[in-house]
Amino acid sequence: MSPRRPPRERPPNPDAVESAWRLFLAVPLPPPVTARVDDLVRELAAASWPVRWVAPETAHVTLHFLGDTAPERAELLRLALPGVVARHAAFDLRTAGLGVFPNRRRPRVLWVGLHGPTHRLETLQRDLGDTLRGLGFTVEDGPYHPHVTLGRLRDVGGQQGRELAEAIGRRLDADAHAEAPSGSPVPLPVREVLLIRSFLSHRGARHEPIGRYPLANAIEGAR
């Protein structure tokens, strides 16, 4: 008699109670900014660069990426966030030109920047970071650069990588010298912070807000 094969292990169910939740904090984009992201992605994708472009409907302004989080810790976070966010008054930003991370010689992320009182967004991000640390979350160090990600470059080395960096650099230069970089500025009101759960699949990412936290005077600021 042949030995019995061990039963196959089933992959973890992402919706199971014991599974970790992939979370991040972000500022949502209004429809006009989402439309601008869509236009830019369509235009840049025409260059056939090796980039994983974002789905415009999932674009946002990231404040903190938390990664895999136990559901009970997510509940603690949901209780802590309202008071922190409410200490900050609503304000308005606007879209700006294109840029890359970490630098033009080795571009890895393509983004559209933000102008206006970005220091207020930086203060909000820093205040949230302090709260996250107090709850035991790991918070990324370093300066915060407000932006909306358009796409992430795939690893390309050698001559192809150098040519790609040069092509992207030429596009950034053209954008910087345009009368209206990346088109006329589009208003981006900052009225709330979302706690978002991300679901990953072969079809891409799906984002589900599990908490909404308004800034102070958000209703008045929207008028």
Z-matrix of the N, CA and C atoms (Angstrom, degrees):
N
C 1 1.479
C 2 1.529 1 108.65
N 3 1.323 2 115.81 1 128.35
C 4 1.465 3 119.26 2 -179.78
C 5 1.519 4 109.51 3 -73.80
N 6 1.330 5 115.47 4 145.74
C 7 1.471 6 118.21 5 -179.90
C 8 1.519 7 111.60 6 -64.12
N 9 1.329 8 115.19 7 146.62
C 10 1.457 9 120.04 8 179.97
C 11 1.521 10 110.38 9 -71.76
N 12 1.321 11 114.33 10 137.20
C 13 1.464 12 118.42 11 176.75
C 14 1.518 13 109.99 12 -76.12
N 15 1.324 14 116.52 13 142.25
C 16 1.471 15 118.19 14 176.74
C 17 1.516 16 110.16 15 -64.79
N 18 1.309 17 117.85 16 146.14
C 19 1.474 18 119.75 17 179.93
C 20 1.521 19 111.09 18 -63.77
N 21 1.322 20 114.62 19 145.06
C 22 1.468 21 119.25 20 178.07
C 23 1.527 22 110.17 21 -68.05
N 24 1.326 23 113.87 22 139.91
C 25 1.458 24 117.91 23 176.36
C 26 1.519 25 109.03 24 -82.95
N 27 1.303 26 115.04 25 131.95
C 28 1.456 27 118.79 26 176.65
C 29 1.522 28 110.52 27 -79.57
N 30 1.338 29 116.78 28 144.59
C 31 1.464 30 117.98 29 176.31
C 32 1.509 31 110.63 30 -64.88
N 33 1.327 32 117.53 31 150.05
C 34 1.471 33 119.54 32 -178.49
C 35 1.514 34 111.74 33 -60.90
N 36 1.299 35 115.73 34 141.68
C 37 1.456 36 122.18 35 176.97
C 38 1.527 37 108.49 36 -83.77
N 39 1.368 38 117.98 37 117.47
C 40 1.465 39 119.23 38 -177.31
C 41 1.512 40 113.54 39 -63.14
N 42 1.356 41 117.61 40 -18.67
C 43 1.463 42 120.28 41 -179.28
C 44 1.522 43 112.47 42 -96.90
N 45 1.342 44 116.68 43 1.65
C 46 1.456 45 119.13 44 178.76
C 47 1.516 46 110.32 45 -67.49
N 48 1.342 47 114.95 46 149.11
C 49 1.454 48 119.34 47 -175.55
C 50 1.527 49 111.60 48 -59.18
N 51 1.344 50 116.72 49 -38.13
C 52 1.453 51 119.45 50 -174.14
C 53 1.528 52 113.10 51 -81.14
N 54 1.341 53 118.01 52 -9.79
C 55 1.457 54 120.69 53 -177.60
C 56 1.522 55 110.83 54 -72.34
N 57 1.334 56 114.81 55 148.29
C 58 1.462 57 119.92 56 176.73
C 59 1.525 58 109.82 57 -73.16
N 60 1.320 59 115.71 58 152.15
C 61 1.454 60 122.38 59 177.65
C 62 1.520 61 108.52 60 -103.89
N 63 1.310 62 117.06 61 133.21
C 64 1.470 63 122.94 62 176.65
C 65 1.531 64 107.17 63 -87.71
N 66 1.331 65 116.42 64 111.08
C 67 1.457 66 121.53 65 -170.16
C 68 1.527 67 112.98 66 -122.10
N 69 1.338 68 114.91 67 153.76
C 70 1.458 69 120.70 68 168.50
C 71 1.520 70 109.35 69 -153.86
N 72 1.326 71 115.51 70 160.38
C 73 1.460 72 123.17 71 176.62
C 74 1.519 73 108.45 72 -106.15
N 75 1.334 74 116.74 73 137.12
C 76 1.455 75 119.24 74 -175.51
C 77 1.519 76 111.46 75 -154.66
N 78 1.329 77 114.77 76 161.88
C 79 1.458 78 122.57 77 169.79
C 80 1.532 79 106.81 78 -99.53
N 81 1.327 80 118.29 79 127.41
C 82 1.471 81 120.03 80 -179.61
C 83 1.527 82 111.56 81 -73.78
N 84 1.324 83 115.30 82 158.42
C 85 1.454 84 121.55 83 178.54
C 86 1.523 85 110.28 84 -100.70
N 87 1.332 86 118.11 85 138.26
C 88 1.463 87 119.81 86 173.65
C 89 1.529 88 109.30 87 -73.70
N 90 1.333 89 117.74 88 160.93
C 91 1.475 90 120.54 89 -177.69
C 92 1.530 91 114.93 90 -51.92
N 93 1.352 92 120.89 91 -40.29
C 94 1.466 93 118.15 92 -179.84
C 95 1.537 94 113.20 93 -62.87
N 96 1.332 95 117.48 94 -33.83
C 97 1.459 96 119.66 95 177.90
C 98 1.530 97 110.23 96 -73.95
N 99 1.322 98 116.91 97 -38.49
C 100 1.460 99 119.74 98 175.24
C 101 1.529 100 110.46 99 -59.23
N 102 1.337 101 116.12 100 -40.21
C 103 1.462 102 120.16 101 178.00
C 104 1.523 103 111.10 102 -64.41
N 105 1.338 104 117.26 103 -38.54
C 106 1.468 105 120.35 104 177.12
C 107 1.523 106 110.63 105 -64.08
N 108 1.329 107 117.26 106 -42.65
C 109 1.463 108 120.55 107 176.97
C 110 1.523 109 110.29 108 -60.16
N 111 1.321 110 116.72 109 -42.36
C 112 1.462 111 121.01 110 178.72
C 113 1.524 112 110.50 111 -60.09
N 114 1.327 113 117.31 112 -45.83
C 115 1.466 114 121.33 113 179.76
C 116 1.528 115 111.32 114 -60.92
N 117 1.337 116 116.27 115 -44.80
C 118 1.464 117 120.06 116 -178.38
C 119 1.526 118 111.56 117 -66.32
N 120 1.320 119 116.32 118 -42.13
C 121 1.469 120 119.41 119 179.55
C 122 1.525 121 110.09 120 -62.72
N 123 1.325 122 117.24 121 -43.28
C 124 1.468 123 120.27 122 179.31
C 125 1.532 124 110.60 123 -62.40
N 126 1.325 125 116.75 124 -43.40
C 127 1.463 126 120.46 125 -179.02
C 128 1.527 127 111.37 126 -65.15
N 129 1.338 128 117.07 127 -48.50
C 130 1.461 129 120.79 128 -176.36
C 131 1.529 130 111.30 129 -70.56
N 132 1.326 131 117.01 130 -33.93
C 133 1.463 132 119.73 131 180.00
C 134 1.517 133 111.97 132 -64.22
N 135 1.336 134 116.93 133 -22.57
C 136 1.464 135 120.36 134 179.32
C 137 1.527 136 112.07 135 -64.92
N 138 1.339 137 116.89 136 -18.98
C 139 1.462 138 120.74 137 179.22
C 140 1.530 139 112.13 138 -78.34
N 141 1.321 140 116.93 139 -7.46
C 142 1.472 141 122.45 140 178.99
C 143 1.526 142 112.71 141 58.68
N 144 1.323 143 116.91 142 34.96
C 145 1.461 144 120.20 143 173.92
C 146 1.526 145 108.95 144 -72.41
N 147 1.338 146 118.15 145 152.91
C 148 1.465 147 121.14 146 178.57
C 149 1.528 148 111.14 147 -77.49
N 150 1.318 149 115.06 148 76.90
C 151 1.467 150 121.82 149 -174.30
C 152 1.526 151 109.44 150 -127.00
N 153 1.325 152 116.42 151 138.33
C 154 1.462 153 122.19 152 169.86
C 155 1.531 154 107.02 153 -89.55
N 156 1.306 155 116.03 154 100.92
C 157 1.461 156 120.76 155 -175.72
C 158 1.519 157 110.77 156 -78.44
N 159 1.326 158 116.06 157 146.75
C 160 1.458 159 120.07 158 177.73
C 161 1.524 160 109.39 159 -73.91
N 162 1.314 161 116.77 160 151.61
C 163 1.460 162 121.00 161 167.57
C 164 1.530 163 106.58 162 -78.11
N 165 1.324 164 119.05 163 118.62
C 166 1.475 165 120.76 164 -173.62
C 167 1.515 166 114.03 165 -50.70
N 168 1.336 167 117.72 166 -34.73
C 169 1.471 168 119.24 167 -178.01
C 170 1.524 169 112.48 168 -69.37
N 171 1.343 170 117.87 169 -14.03
C 172 1.462 171 120.52 170 177.56
C 173 1.533 172 112.09 171 -101.82
N 174 1.334 173 117.87 172 -0.96
C 175 1.467 174 120.87 173 -177.56
C 176 1.530 175 110.35 174 -67.04
N 177 1.337 176 116.31 175 151.20
C 178 1.457 177 121.88 176 -176.21
C 179 1.528 178 108.26 177 -165.77
N 180 1.311 179 116.49 178 174.97
C 181 1.467 180 122.43 179 172.34
C 182 1.520 181 107.12 180 -103.32
N 183 1.322 182 116.88 181 105.94
C 184 1.462 183 120.61 182 -178.37
C 185 1.525 184 110.65 183 -70.33
N 186 1.325 185 115.86 184 135.34
C 187 1.463 186 121.82 185 172.97
C 188 1.529 187 110.14 186 -103.53
N 189 1.326 188 116.36 187 -49.72
C 190 1.470 189 121.40 188 177.45
C 191 1.519 190 109.13 189 -149.55
N 192 1.325 191 116.23 190 134.69
C 193 1.457 192 121.30 191 172.11
C 194 1.517 193 107.57 192 -98.24
N 195 1.332 194 116.68 193 123.33
C 196 1.460 195 121.46 194 -175.68
C 197 1.519 196 112.48 195 -99.32
N 198 1.320 197 117.66 196 -23.73
C 199 1.455 198 120.37 197 179.85
C 200 1.521 199 112.06 198 73.44
N 201 1.320 200 116.08 199 -157.28
C 202 1.464 201 121.56 200 -176.94
C 203 1.531 202 110.56 201 -66.98
N 204 1.320 203 115.59 202 124.50
C 205 1.462 204 122.30 203 -174.04
C 206 1.525 205 109.40 204 -134.17
N 207 1.326 206 116.50 205 133.63
C 208 1.464 207 120.38 206 176.36
C 209 1.531 208 108.99 207 -63.12
N 210 1.325 209 118.26 208 139.89
C 211 1.472 210 120.66 209 -177.84
C 212 1.523 211 113.60 210 -54.84
N 213 1.337 212 117.26 211 -36.64
C 214 1.470 213 118.27 212 -179.58
C 215 1.527 214 111.74 213 -67.27
N 216 1.340 215 117.22 214 -31.82
C 217 1.467 216 119.67 215 176.02
C 218 1.524 217 110.37 216 -72.27
N 219 1.317 218 116.51 217 -31.84
C 220 1.455 219 119.81 218 175.73
C 221 1.526 220 110.55 219 -62.78
N 222 1.325 221 116.76 220 -37.34
C 223 1.456 222 120.35 221 178.39
C 224 1.525 223 110.88 222 -65.11
N 225 1.329 224 117.28 223 -41.86
C 226 1.463 225 120.55 224 176.37
C 227 1.521 226 110.72 225 -60.19
N 228 1.328 227 115.38 226 -40.25
C 229 1.458 228 120.18 227 179.83
C 230 1.520 229 111.08 228 -64.97
N 231 1.322 230 116.24 229 -41.20
C 232 1.463 231 119.22 230 -179.71
C 233 1.524 232 111.63 231 -63.51
N 234 1.331 233 117.04 232 -31.00
C 235 1.461 234 120.40 233 177.65
C 236 1.524 235 112.16 234 -75.28
N 237 1.335 236 117.11 235 -30.21
C 238 1.464 237 121.10 236 -175.12
C 239 1.524 238 113.10 237 -84.96
N 240 1.314 239 118.21 238 -25.87
C 241 1.459 240 120.50 239 -170.44
C 242 1.533 241 116.16 240 -72.47
N 243 1.325 242 120.62 241 -37.36
C 244 1.470 243 118.48 242 -174.61
C 245 1.517 244 114.17 243 -54.95
N 246 1.318 245 117.42 244 -46.66
C 247 1.460 246 119.94 245 -177.92
C 248 1.516 247 112.98 246 -66.72
N 249 1.324 248 116.99 247 -35.48
C 250 1.470 249 120.71 248 -179.92
C 251 1.521 250 110.42 249 -66.61
N 252 1.324 251 116.71 250 -48.64
C 253 1.466 252 120.43 251 -177.86
C 254 1.522 253 110.88 252 -66.11
N 255 1.334 254 117.03 253 -37.99
C 256 1.468 255 120.94 254 -176.90
C 257 1.524 256 113.01 255 -67.74
N 258 1.330 257 117.99 256 -11.98
C 259 1.475 258 120.38 257 175.74
C 260 1.520 259 111.89 258 -74.83
N 261 1.329 260 117.34 259 -8.60
C 262 1.459 261 121.82 260 -176.30
C 263 1.526 262 109.89 261 -113.89
N 264 1.326 263 116.08 262 132.17
C 265 1.458 264 121.05 263 179.76
C 266 1.529 265 110.57 264 -79.92
N 267 1.330 266 115.61 265 151.05
C 268 1.462 267 121.30 266 178.52
C 269 1.532 268 109.90 267 -63.81
N 270 1.327 269 115.87 268 150.67
C 271 1.465 270 121.51 269 179.62
C 272 1.517 271 109.14 270 -153.29
N 273 1.331 272 116.11 271 175.10
C 274 1.466 273 121.53 272 -176.29
C 275 1.523 274 111.10 273 -124.23
N 276 1.334 275 115.04 274 136.25
C 277 1.458 276 122.56 275 171.32
C 278 1.523 277 108.32 276 -116.86
N 279 1.318 278 116.41 277 -178.09
C 280 1.459 279 120.93 278 175.74
C 281 1.525 280 108.93 279 -151.17
N 282 1.308 281 116.10 280 155.82
C 283 1.462 282 119.89 281 -179.36
C 284 1.523 283 110.82 282 -71.21
N 285 1.329 284 114.92 283 154.03
C 286 1.461 285 121.48 284 -178.60
C 287 1.536 286 108.60 285 -132.73
N 288 1.354 287 116.81 286 -146.72
C 289 1.448 288 121.23 287 -174.78
C 290 1.513 289 113.94 288 -88.56
N 291 1.339 290 114.85 289 -177.30
C 292 1.451 291 122.13 290 -178.62
C 293 1.519 292 111.37 291 -85.03
N 294 1.334 293 116.27 292 155.97
C 295 1.464 294 121.61 293 176.62
C 296 1.518 295 109.64 294 -158.34
N 297 1.327 296 115.12 295 176.70
C 298 1.469 297 120.77 296 179.86
C 299 1.520 298 109.99 297 -138.69
N 300 1.317 299 115.29 298 155.47
C 301 1.468 300 124.01 299 169.52
C 302 1.515 301 107.66 300 -119.07
N 303 1.327 302 120.81 301 146.06
C 304 1.468 303 126.30 302 -5.79
C 305 1.521 304 112.89 303 -82.42
N 306 1.356 305 117.73 304 -24.78
C 307 1.463 306 121.37 305 178.55
C 308 1.526 307 108.79 306 -162.83
N 309 1.327 308 115.82 307 171.63
C 310 1.461 309 120.43 308 -174.82
C 311 1.524 310 112.87 309 -71.83
N 312 1.314 311 118.16 310 -22.57
C 313 1.469 312 119.60 311 178.51
C 314 1.515 313 111.73 312 -74.99
N 315 1.329 314 116.87 313 -29.86
C 316 1.460 315 121.68 314 -179.70
C 317 1.530 316 109.00 315 -134.92
N 318 1.324 317 117.59 316 65.94
C 319 1.476 318 118.94 317 -177.91
C 320 1.518 319 111.03 318 -66.14
N 321 1.315 320 115.94 319 133.59
C 322 1.465 321 121.65 320 178.19
C 323 1.531 322 111.99 321 -124.03
N 324 1.329 323 116.31 322 -28.63
C 325 1.468 324 120.96 323 -179.79
C 326 1.524 325 108.65 324 -133.01
N 327 1.318 326 116.72 325 130.38
C 328 1.469 327 122.72 326 174.32
C 329 1.531 328 108.32 327 -100.28
N 330 1.328 329 116.56 328 134.98
C 331 1.459 330 118.80 329 -177.20
C 332 1.519 331 111.59 330 -145.46
N 333 1.321 332 115.42 331 164.34
C 334 1.456 333 122.35 332 170.02
C 335 1.520 334 106.81 333 -109.54
N 336 1.332 335 115.95 334 132.04
C 337 1.455 336 120.81 335 -174.39
C 338 1.523 337 113.33 336 -83.14
N 339 1.334 338 114.67 337 177.69
C 340 1.454 339 122.21 338 -179.98
C 341 1.522 340 109.58 339 -129.47
N 342 1.330 341 116.35 340 141.34
C 343 1.458 342 122.70 341 175.63
C 344 1.525 343 108.96 342 -118.69
N 345 1.336 344 114.67 343 170.85
C 346 1.453 345 120.85 344 -177.75
C 347 1.518 346 109.65 345 109.81
N 348 1.330 347 117.92 346 -158.64
C 349 1.471 348 121.00 347 -179.85
C 350 1.532 349 111.45 348 -75.58
N 351 1.342 350 114.94 349 64.92
C 352 1.470 351 119.05 350 -178.12
C 353 1.525 352 111.81 351 -64.46
N 354 1.344 353 117.00 352 -20.59
C 355 1.463 354 118.77 353 178.34
C 356 1.532 355 110.77 354 -62.69
N 357 1.334 356 117.12 355 -27.73
C 358 1.466 357 119.89 356 178.60
C 359 1.532 358 110.49 357 -71.96
N 360 1.327 359 115.91 358 -35.87
C 361 1.464 360 118.48 359 174.99
C 362 1.524 361 110.44 360 -68.17
N 363 1.325 362 116.29 361 -38.44
C 364 1.466 363 120.53 362 178.23
C 365 1.525 364 110.67 363 -63.77
N 366 1.338 365 117.38 364 -39.88
C 367 1.459 366 120.84 365 178.02
C 368 1.525 367 111.45 366 -65.24
N 369 1.334 368 115.81 367 -41.93
C 370 1.464 369 120.46 368 176.94
C 371 1.523 370 110.28 369 -61.50
N 372 1.319 371 116.74 370 -45.11
C 373 1.466 372 120.78 371 179.90
C 374 1.517 373 111.35 372 -62.48
N 375 1.323 374 116.86 373 -40.44
C 376 1.465 375 121.06 374 179.80
C 377 1.523 376 111.43 375 -67.95
N 378 1.330 377 116.85 376 -40.54
C 379 1.458 378 121.22 377 179.35
C 380 1.536 379 110.57 378 -64.32
N 381 1.318 380 115.57 379 -41.53
C 382 1.465 381 119.45 380 176.59
C 383 1.526 382 111.06 381 -64.19
N 384 1.332 383 116.24 382 -37.88
C 385 1.458 384 120.38 383 178.53
C 386 1.518 385 111.91 384 -61.66
N 387 1.323 386 116.73 385 -40.64
C 388 1.467 387 120.07 386 177.97
C 389 1.526 388 110.83 387 -61.96
N 390 1.333 389 115.83 388 -40.66
C 391 1.466 390 119.54 389 178.34
C 392 1.525 391 111.15 390 -65.66
N 393 1.316 392 116.48 391 -41.52
C 394 1.462 393 120.46 392 179.45
C 395 1.523 394 110.86 393 -62.25
N 396 1.324 395 116.49 394 -43.48
C 397 1.472 396 119.31 395 178.54
C 398 1.523 397 110.48 396 -60.64
N 399 1.331 398 116.35 397 -40.71
C 400 1.452 399 119.92 398 179.65
C 401 1.515 400 112.97 399 -63.59
N 402 1.333 401 116.19 400 -23.60
C 403 1.465 402 121.00 401 178.21
C 404 1.527 403 112.01 402 -94.43
N 405 1.320 404 116.26 403 4.25
C 406 1.458 405 119.90 404 176.65
C 407 1.514 406 115.78 405 89.79
N 408 1.344 407 117.82 406 11.04
C 409 1.452 408 120.14 407 177.52
C 410 1.531 409 110.38 408 -83.33
N 411 1.316 410 116.09 409 150.38
C 412 1.462 411 121.14 410 174.21
C 413 1.523 412 108.37 411 -84.52
N 414 1.315 413 116.51 412 126.71
C 415 1.461 414 122.03 413 -177.85
C 416 1.529 415 108.80 414 -115.98
N 417 1.319 416 115.46 415 132.67
C 418 1.463 417 120.34 416 -178.91
C 419 1.522 418 110.61 417 -66.56
N 420 1.320 419 115.91 418 131.55
C 421 1.458 420 120.98 419 177.56
C 422 1.528 421 109.83 420 -84.19
N 423 1.310 422 115.50 421 171.63
C 424 1.457 423 120.21 422 178.20
C 425 1.514 424 111.61 423 102.11
N 426 1.344 425 115.55 424 166.60
C 427 1.468 426 119.52 425 -178.46
C 428 1.517 427 112.16 426 -66.97
N 429 1.314 428 115.48 427 150.62
C 430 1.457 429 122.25 428 179.15
C 431 1.525 430 109.20 429 -100.21
N 432 1.329 431 117.10 430 128.98
C 433 1.466 432 122.48 431 -178.93
C 434 1.529 433 109.05 432 -117.26
N 435 1.336 434 118.06 433 102.16
C 436 1.465 435 120.29 434 -178.51
C 437 1.530 436 111.62 435 -59.83
N 438 1.332 437 116.75 436 131.04
C 439 1.463 438 121.34 437 -178.01
C 440 1.520 439 109.35 438 -167.40
N 441 1.322 440 114.67 439 169.49
C 442 1.463 441 122.24 440 171.82
C 443 1.525 442 106.72 441 -120.69
N 444 1.322 443 116.99 442 118.80
C 445 1.463 444 121.44 443 -178.53
C 446 1.530 445 110.39 444 -69.70
N 447 1.353 446 115.17 445 134.16
C 448 1.462 447 121.59 446 175.73
C 449 1.524 448 111.80 447 -101.85
N 450 1.322 449 117.01 448 -35.07
C 451 1.460 450 119.47 449 -178.69
C 452 1.510 451 111.42 450 -173.99
N 453 1.326 452 115.78 451 162.72
C 454 1.463 453 123.12 452 179.66
C 455 1.520 454 109.06 453 -120.77
N 456 1.314 455 116.17 454 128.24
C 457 1.456 456 120.69 455 -177.23
C 458 1.520 457 111.34 456 -75.91
N 459 1.309 458 115.46 457 141.01
C 460 1.459 459 121.09 458 173.20
C 461 1.520 460 108.95 459 -76.45
N 462 1.313 461 116.91 460 156.96
C 463 1.461 462 121.42 461 -178.30
C 464 1.526 463 110.06 462 -65.90
N 465 1.318 464 115.33 463 120.56
C 466 1.465 465 122.22 464 176.86
C 467 1.517 466 107.14 465 -135.40
N 468 1.324 467 117.18 466 127.88
C 469 1.460 468 120.18 467 -178.13
C 470 1.517 469 112.26 468 -118.63
N 471 1.309 470 114.85 469 -178.65
C 472 1.451 471 121.16 470 175.04
C 473 1.512 472 113.55 471 65.38
N 474 1.340 473 115.20 472 -149.36
C 475 1.452 474 121.21 473 -177.55
C 476 1.519 475 111.73 474 -63.26
N 477 1.329 476 116.89 475 -37.52
C 478 1.460 477 119.91 476 178.82
C 479 1.523 478 111.29 477 -62.04
N 480 1.336 479 115.54 478 -40.18
C 481 1.455 480 119.37 479 178.36
C 482 1.517 481 112.15 480 -64.98
N 483 1.327 482 117.05 481 -40.17
C 484 1.464 483 120.55 482 179.29
C 485 1.526 484 110.77 483 -66.53
N 486 1.323 485 116.18 484 -41.21
C 487 1.465 486 119.24 485 179.20
C 488 1.520 487 111.16 486 -66.39
N 489 1.308 488 116.83 487 -37.42
C 490 1.457 489 120.44 488 177.78
C 491 1.522 490 110.66 489 -64.15
N 492 1.341 491 116.73 490 -44.85
C 493 1.465 492 120.52 491 178.82
C 494 1.524 493 111.01 492 -60.77
N 495 1.334 494 116.73 493 -39.68
C 496 1.469 495 120.08 494 179.20
C 497 1.528 496 110.92 495 -66.66
N 498 1.335 497 116.77 496 -40.80
C 499 1.463 498 120.01 497 179.67
C 500 1.524 499 110.76 498 -64.16
N 501 1.316 500 116.32 499 -42.62
C 502 1.462 501 119.81 500 178.39
C 503 1.523 502 110.09 501 -65.98
N 504 1.332 503 116.84 502 -39.36
C 505 1.453 504 120.63 503 177.92
C 506 1.521 505 111.85 504 -60.34
N 507 1.322 506 117.12 505 -40.79
C 508 1.470 507 119.99 506 178.19
C 509 1.524 508 110.87 507 -64.63
N 510 1.322 509 116.41 508 -37.56
C 511 1.475 510 119.11 509 178.19
C 512 1.517 511 110.83 510 -67.55
N 513 1.330 512 117.69 511 -38.34
C 514 1.467 513 120.58 512 177.83
C 515 1.519 514 110.58 513 -66.13
N 516 1.342 515 117.51 514 -40.02
C 517 1.464 516 120.88 515 178.78
C 518 1.526 517 110.60 516 -63.41
N 519 1.340 518 116.67 517 -43.33
C 520 1.460 519 120.16 518 179.26
C 521 1.522 520 110.51 519 -62.28
N 522 1.318 521 116.03 520 -39.13
C 523 1.461 522 120.47 521 179.72
C 524 1.528 523 110.84 522 -67.46
N 525 1.342 524 116.21 523 -41.22
C 526 1.465 525 120.36 524 -177.81
C 527 1.524 526 111.97 525 -66.11
N 528 1.346 527 117.05 526 -30.73
C 529 1.467 528 120.49 527 -177.69
C 530 1.524 529 112.85 528 -94.75
N 531 1.322 530 116.97 529 0.20
C 532 1.458 531 120.05 530 178.19
C 533 1.525 532 109.85 531 -72.48
N 534 1.309 533 115.41 532 154.28
C 535 1.472 534 119.98 533 179.37
C 536 1.521 535 110.78 534 -61.87
N 537 1.338 536 116.08 535 -36.71
C 538 1.466 537 121.24 536 176.87
C 539 1.522 538 107.41 537 -132.01
N 540 1.342 539 117.92 538 91.76
C 541 1.471 540 119.97 539 -178.72
C 542 1.520 541 112.54 540 -52.78
N 543 1.341 542 115.16 541 128.06
C 544 1.470 543 121.82 542 179.99
C 545 1.521 544 112.26 543 55.24
N 546 1.352 545 115.91 544 32.29
C 547 1.454 546 120.21 545 179.57
C 548 1.518 547 111.72 546 87.09
N 549 1.314 548 115.93 547 172.51
C 550 1.464 549 120.45 548 178.71
C 551 1.522 550 109.97 549 -62.22
N 552 1.346 551 117.40 550 144.12
C 553 1.469 552 120.25 551 -178.73
C 554 1.528 553 111.87 552 -57.38
N 555 1.317 554 115.15 553 139.34
C 556 1.465 555 121.50 554 178.18
C 557 1.521 556 107.90 555 -112.07
N 558 1.331 557 119.49 556 128.74
C 559 1.471 558 121.25 557 -179.26
C 560 1.520 559 111.99 558 -62.77
N 561 1.335 560 114.56 559 139.66
C 562 1.464 561 121.13 560 175.33
C 563 1.528 562 107.60 561 -128.31
N 564 1.322 563 117.38 562 92.78
C 565 1.471 564 119.82 563 178.25
C 566 1.525 565 111.15 564 -71.08
N 567 1.318 566 116.06 565 134.59
C 568 1.465 567 121.42 566 177.18
C 569 1.523 568 106.71 567 -103.40
N 570 1.333 569 115.93 568 102.65
C 571 1.463 570 122.16 569 -173.72
C 572 1.519 571 113.00 570 -118.64
N 573 1.341 572 116.94 571 -21.67
C 574 1.455 573 119.59 572 -177.24
C 575 1.523 574 110.13 573 -155.83
N 576 1.323 575 113.91 574 161.64
C 577 1.461 576 122.36 575 173.37
C 578 1.518 577 107.33 576 -114.81
N 579 1.314 578 116.21 577 135.86
C 580 1.452 579 121.08 578 178.52
C 581 1.523 580 110.61 579 -108.21
N 582 1.325 581 115.49 580 139.29
C 583 1.461 582 121.65 581 166.34
C 584 1.518 583 105.33 582 -97.47
N 585 1.328 584 116.66 583 117.36
C 586 1.458 585 121.70 584 -169.62
C 587 1.520 586 110.68 585 -117.96
N 588 1.323 587 114.59 586 135.16
C 589 1.456 588 120.90 587 172.12
C 590 1.524 589 108.37 588 -99.00
N 591 1.318 590 116.59 589 128.84
C 592 1.463 591 122.32 590 -176.94
C 593 1.526 592 109.61 591 -106.00
N 594 1.325 593 115.34 592 132.27
C 595 1.458 594 122.20 593 176.16
C 596 1.531 595 107.78 594 -112.36
N 597 1.322 596 117.56 595 123.69
C 598 1.454 597 122.02 596 -179.21
C 599 1.521 598 110.47 597 -103.05
N 600 1.326 599 115.58 598 138.95
C 601 1.463 600 121.07 599 176.32
C 602 1.516 601 108.35 600 -152.70
N 603 1.343 602 116.15 601 177.39
C 604 1.459 603 119.80 602 179.37
C 605 1.524 604 111.09 603 -66.65
N 606 1.319 605 117.24 604 -17.20
C 607 1.463 606 120.65 605 178.01
C 608 1.524 607 112.16 606 -86.89
N 609 1.334 608 117.36 607 -2.69
C 610 1.451 609 120.83 608 -178.33
C 611 1.520 610 111.54 609 113.63
N 612 1.318 611 116.00 610 -170.00
C 613 1.460 612 121.09 611 -177.24
C 614 1.529 613 110.63 612 -92.33
N 615 1.332 614 114.35 613 143.46
C 616 1.457 615 121.40 614 171.73
C 617 1.517 616 107.27 615 -121.87
N 618 1.339 617 116.52 616 131.54
C 619 1.454 618 121.22 617 -175.90
C 620 1.521 619 110.47 618 -112.18
N 621 1.324 620 114.79 619 132.62
C 622 1.468 621 121.12 620 -179.95
C 623 1.520 622 109.48 621 -126.62
N 624 1.347 623 118.42 622 111.54
C 625 1.470 624 119.90 623 175.72
C 626 1.527 625 110.75 624 -64.40
N 627 1.322 626 116.70 625 128.85
C 628 1.467 627 120.35 626 177.38
C 629 1.523 628 110.48 627 -114.42
N 630 1.329 629 117.06 628 2.63
C 631 1.455 630 121.32 629 175.92
C 632 1.522 631 110.18 630 -163.63
N 633 1.327 632 116.79 631 137.20
C 634 1.474 633 122.64 632 177.35
C 635 1.517 634 108.35 633 -124.81
N 636 1.338 635 116.46 634 129.35
C 637 1.462 636 121.06 635 -173.39
C 638 1.531 637 109.19 636 -130.71
N 639 1.347 638 117.59 637 106.51
C 640 1.463 639 120.78 638 -176.89
C 641 1.520 640 112.79 639 -74.35
N 642 1.328 641 115.44 640 144.88
C 643 1.455 642 120.80 641 170.69
C 644 1.530 643 108.74 642 -76.48
N 645 1.321 644 116.22 643 162.45
C 646 1.469 645 120.69 644 179.63
C 647 1.535 646 108.44 645 -63.10
N 648 1.326 647 115.55 646 144.78
C 649 1.457 648 122.50 647 178.42
C 650 1.528 649 112.65 648 58.44
N 651 1.331 650 116.64 649 27.87
C 652 1.472 651 119.22 650 -177.22
C 653 1.525 652 111.26 651 -62.90
N 654 1.341 653 117.21 652 -37.52
C 655 1.477 654 119.06 653 -178.68
C 656 1.522 655 109.60 654 -69.49
N 657 1.352 656 117.14 655 -46.19
C 658 1.459 657 120.13 656 179.30
C 659 1.519 658 110.25 657 -62.87
N 660 1.357 659 116.58 658 -38.50
C 661 1.459 660 119.79 659 -177.85
C 662 1.507 661 112.54 660 -68.40
N 663 1.350 662 117.39 661 -19.94
C 664 1.456 663 119.66 662 -179.43
C 665 1.523 664 112.72 663 -83.12
N 666 1.332 665 116.67 664 -9.34
C 667 1.472 666 119.99 665 -177.38
C 668 1.519 667 109.93 666 -80.53
